[in-house]
Amino acid sequence: MSGPGGPGARGKVPKEGSGSGSGGGWGWWWDVVLKLGWFSSGKDEAARNLLMDVWDRKERGELPVELDFVFCDRDRGEAPETKAGREGQRFFELVDRLGIPLVTLSRRTFMPELRARALEETADHSRPSASMLEWRDAYGARVIELIHSRGHRAELAVLAGYMLIWSRAECEAFRGLNLHPALPWGPTGTWQEVIWELVRQGATEQGVMMHLVTPELDRGPPVAYCRFPLRGGRWDALWRSVEGRTADEVKAAEGARNPLFLAIRADGERRELPLIARTVGEFARGGLRIKGWAPCRGEHNVERGADLTEDIERELAIGGGR
C-alpha cells in the first residue's frame, strides 16, 4: 500500500516548473506517488466536484497521487434523453479533459435478465438475494478483467458517488475506500436516508466517514471520519421547527425542502471534499495503511477510524471545502 520502500520512501522535494498550469517557478512536488483508482457513477455535479477537488490538490502539489483510472458503471452515450444520461456525459467530458484513462461497464445492459430478477427479489440491498449476489459476482469479475487488461494497477481506490456494492472479488482485487455521509456508529443508507434517520433519532451530532469497502453495505471497517454538532446555536431553532411532529410527518409535508434537513445536508457535504483529500493524503504519505483488513496508524489498529475533525475544521476555517 505504501509504495516502494514503505511509508518512509514518500517525501517532498522542490522542483522547478513542474505540473500543468504551474507557470514555472518553484513548488513542492513528491518523489513517490500513490496510484489511485476512482469509481463513480457520475450522476450529478457532486460527482464532478469530488473528482475535480482531488485533481486540483494533486496539481497544486498537495496530494502525492496519480489518478491511474476512472471507472464508471454507465457507458458513454447511455440514455442521453434522461437527466442521468446528461449528467453522465458531463462527467465523461471532465474525465476526458483531465486526461485520465476511463473504463466503463453499463450496469443496465450487463446480464439484464439476471439483473432484473435480482432487483425484483432484493427489497433491501444490505440483504441481497441469491440472484443479486450472482449478478454482483459476475459484474465484479468483468470489472476486474477490464481494469487489469488495460494495465491499471492502482494501490488504492476511492468510491465517490459510486452506486453499486462491490463483490467480494472486487474487494480483494482493489483496496477500496468509500465515502459515507454518517459517523462510523451512525445510520447506513443513502444520504437522504441517513438524514431522515438522524431527524427520527433527534441526533445531537453528525459526521462523514471513509471506510474500507466490503460486500456488506456501509459496514466496512472505518478508516477516517470527522464530526460536527447538531445542537446549540442555529441548530436549536431548526429542531424547534419540527417539535411535535415525527420524522415521517415532516418528510411527508416538506420533504427535502425542510430547513433542518437542508442544514444537516449542507454541513455534511462541505466536509466531504476535505475528508476524502485528507484521508487519501494520509495513505499517500504513509500515515495510514491497511494491514489485512484493518486500517492502521503506525503499528496500531484504528478500530473506530482516525478522527480528522481538527484538520477538517482548520481547513474549513481558512476557506477549504465547497
TAQUIQUI-V602196 format. One record per residue. N is the residue number from 0. RES is the residue in one letter. NEAR is the number of other ideal C-beta (glycine too) atoms within 12 Angstrom. Layout:
n=(N:N)
res=(RES:RES)
near=(NEAR:NEAR)
This chain:
n=(0:1:2:3:4:5:6:7:8:9:10:11:12:13:14:15:16:17:18:19:20:21:22:23:24:25:26:27:28:29:30:31:32:33:34:35:36:37:38:39:40:41:42:43:44:45:46:47:48:49:50:51:52:53:54:55:56:57:58:59:60:61:62:63:64:65:66:67:68:69:70:71:72:73:74:75:76:77:78:79:80:81:82:83:84:85:86:87:88:89:90:91:92:93:94:95:96:97:98:99:100:101:102:103:104:105:106:107:108:109:110:111:112:113:114:115:116:117:118:119:120:121:122:123:124:125:126:127:128:129:130:131:132:133:134:135:136:137:138:139:140:141:142:143:144:145:146:147:148:149:150:151:152:153:154:155:156:157:158:159:160:161:162:163:164:165:166:167:168:169:170:171:172:173:174:175:176:177:178:179:180:181:182:183:184:185:186:187:188:189:190:191:192:193:194:195:196:197:198:199:200:201:202:203:204:205:206:207:208:209:210:211:212:213:214:215:216:217:218:219:220:221:222:223:224:225:226:227:228:229:230:231:232:233:234:235:236:237:238:239:240:241:242:243:244:245:246:247:248:249:250:251:252:253:254:255:256:257:258:259:260:261:262:263:264:265:266:267:268:269:270:271:272:273:274:275:276:277:278:279:280:281:282:283:284:285:286:287:288:289:290:291:292:293:294:295:296:297:298:299:300:301:302:303:304:305:306:307:308:309:310:311:312:313:314:315:316:317:318:319:320:321)
res=(M:S:G:P:G:G:P:G:A:R:G:K:V:P:K:E:G:S:G:S:G:S:G:G:G:W:G:W:W:W:D:V:V:L:K:L:G:W:F:S:S:G:K:D:E:A:A:R:N:L:L:M:D:V:W:D:R:K:E:R:G:E:L:P:V:E:L:D:F:V:F:C:D:R:D:R:G:E:A:P:E:T:K:A:G:R:E:G:Q:R:F:F:E:L:V:D:R:L:G:I:P:L:V:T:L:S:R:R:T:F:M:P:E:L:R:A:R:A:L:E:E:T:A:D:H:S:R:P:S:A:S:M:L:E:W:R:D:A:Y:G:A:R:V:I:E:L:I:H:S:R:G:H:R:A:E:L:A:V:L:A:G:Y:M:L:I:W:S:R:A:E:C:E:A:F:R:G:L:N:L:H:P:A:L:P:W:G:P:T:G:T:W:Q:E:V:I:W:E:L:V:R:Q:G:A:T:E:Q:G:V:M:M:H:L:V:T:P:E:L:D:R:G:P:P:V:A:Y:C:R:F:P:L:R:G:G:R:W:D:A:L:W:R:S:V:E:G:R:T:A:D:E:V:K:A:A:E:G:A:R:N:P:L:F:L:A:I:R:A:D:G:E:R:R:E:L:P:L:I:A:R:T:V:G:E:F:A:R:G:G:L:R:I:K:G:W:A:P:C:R:G:E:H:N:V:E:R:G:A:D:L:T:E:D:I:E:R:E:L:A:I:G:G:G:R)
near=(32:29:28:16:12:15:25:15:18:30:20:21:16:15:17:14:14:23:27:15:16:17:12:11:15:16:21:20:26:30:21:25:31:40:33:43:43:48:43:43:35:39:32:23:19:29:37:34:27:38:44:30:34:43:34:25:29:33:24:22:27:27:36:38:39:31:37:29:34:43:49:44:38:36:25:22:16:28:20:17:11:15:14:25:23:21:27:37:26:27:41:33:18:29:30:15:17:26:15:32:24:34:34:32:30:28:35:25:20:28:25:16:15:25:26:18:17:29:22:14:20:24:12:15:25:20:16:26:21:15:21:31:24:22:33:35:27:26:33:35:24:28:38:30:18:27:32:22:13:20:13:30:21:37:31:43:42:48:41:46:37:35:25:36:37:38:29:22:21:37:30:19:26:39:37:41:47:45:44:43:40:42:37:30:22:34:31:27:21:22:30:23:26:31:35:31:26:38:37:21:22:21:29:19:25:39:39:44:45:49:41:42:40:28:29:22:28:34:23:31:34:39:46:42:40:42:31:34:22:30:20:13:13:18:25:17:15:26:30:15:21:29:15:9:20:16:29:15:17:28:23:14:16:20:18:23:14:26:22:36:34:20:30:43:30:23:32:39:31:28:39:40:36:39:49:49:43:42:48:46:37:38:42:38:31:28:29:37:32:32:19:13:21:22:36:27:27:18:10:14:21:31:16:22:37:35:28:35:27:16:26:36:24:16:27:25:13:11:10:24:30:22)
